[in-house]
Amino acid sequence: MRDTRLRPGYVLPIIVIAQFAGTSLWFAGNAILPDLDKALSLPANALGIITSAVQLGFIAGTLTFAFLTIADRFSPSKVFFTCALLGSIFNLGPLFSTGYEVILSFRFITGFFLAGIYPIGMKIASDWHEKGLGKALGYLVGALVLGTAFPHLIRDLTGGLPWKYILIATSSVAVMGGVAILAGVGDGPFRKRGSKFDLSIIFKLFRHNNFRNAAFGYFGHMWELYAFWAFIPFILRYYNASAGTDLNVPLWSFITIGAGSLSCAIGGHVAMRFGSKKVAFAALALSGICCLLSPLLFMVPVGLFILILLIWGMAVVADSPQFSTLVAQTADKAYIGTGLTVVNSLGFAITIVSIQLLTWLDSLIAPDFLFIVLLIGPAFGLVHLGRVGTEK
């Protein structure tokens, strides 16, 4: 009961809404890619490069935050607000310059400040939850999923309006999310202030078997997740071309990614009964099966295609909050923020490899067989997840 008395009912909804708002910056560049391609005649690998620029910026940001233990030394709410504001400003960069290299730079910097939104949001949630963290993070990662999908919805809703409105909308929403956190959520009662910078903290965290195996399981999950998300419009366009259909690519991209928010929330509730490890294992196994069977995806009728895509979209991310829960539960309590941040950083480094690998393989093999490569991640993750000991 102690946990509930110390946490007002409005805290989690504010964190969830703010997380959704802040992470809407993530795929803003992907949503406007067709417009940029028309204006700039982008190279064939632009999808992978622009997505990787954000991921690389996120990695640089998370490494900086981890090395300086910012999440543990400073007020997480103030860090979240500051990064939401700065990320929103740089998200607007392409409004003032549309050179390809300049756009990549702005996406990199936007990714850098996302490091103060996604992991810090999880840190804030962990500071307010002594119990039920898996359920809380289920809602929180669900918000990330919706935020990631949001630019695709804006693109669909704005119709023929200039692409600049997508950037203005996502930046405005992100700023409002930062204000909500700053005004409505203070430091949690279970926050433990970390010490000054100490590089050895990161190595000490990974010496613990449970933390290391939870992190490795998360790395396998990340190999698949963002590569799948980034290539969803590609999958839809290729299916349209091969099956002769006319599916709305922006709308179905939003629905496919956004469906994962529902599975994250449901998984959080299920984890309250069965534990985060079992939920993560089931979701990772299901998404692995989708990878294995992906060549069949382009041969089925449109109704079955949509169904399989939605199942994959739900399975691919349902384990994410539970992996974060396992990482938080197995980390040194004084360095939960640093543990989450460094694991996120390494996980996103892996996404660059998988995204670039798919981009390269696209010129060598038929798209039908492209996504079998993603099976590497779930297979690796399941092996290490099975080694995680009893949850605390």
Number of C-alpha atoms within 10 A of each C-alpha: 6 9 14 13 8 14 16 11 10 10 17 20 13 17 26 25 21 32 32 27 28 36 30 29 34 26 23 29 25 20 24 19 17 15 14 20 15 9 11 12 12 14 10 11 13 18 21 21 18 22 26 27 23 28 28 23 26 28 27 20 23 33 21 17 23 28 19 17 27 23 29 24 17 13 18 29 27 20 21 29 25 19 23 33 21 18 29 27 19 22 25 25 19 20 14 9 12 14 13 17 11 14 23 23 19 23 31 26 24 29 30 27 28 30 31 28 31 25 27 29 28 27 26 26 23 25 21 24 24 17 14 16 25 29 23 27 29 31 27 28 31 30 29 29 26 24 30 23 32 30 27 27 19 21 22 20 13 12 9 8 11 11 21 13 16 26 27 17 18 25 27 20 21 31 22 18 27 28 19 18 26 20 13 13 20 16 17 21 14 16 23 16 16 18 13 12 14 11 12 9 16 17 9 11 20 16 10 13 14 23 23 21 24 29 29 24 32 32 26 26 33 28 27 27 24 22 25 24 23 19 19 21 22 16 21 23 17 16 22 17 11 11 14 10 14 11 14 13 18 21 18 21 29 25 19 24 27 25 24 28 26 20 24 33 23 16 31 30 20 17 21 15 10 11 20 26 21 18 24 28 21 15 25 29 20 18 27 26 17 24 25 17 15 22 16 12 20 20 14 13 11 17 9 13 16 17 12 18 24 20 17 25 26 23 27 30 32 32 32 27 29 32 26 26 28 29 24 24 19 25 23 17 15 14 24 24 32 31 29 25 30 23 26 25 25 18 22 25 21 22 25 24 14 25 26 18 16 22 20 13 16 16 11 10 11 10 18 17 18 18 22 16 16 27 22 17 25 28 17 17 26 22 15 19 25 14 14 19 14 9 12 7
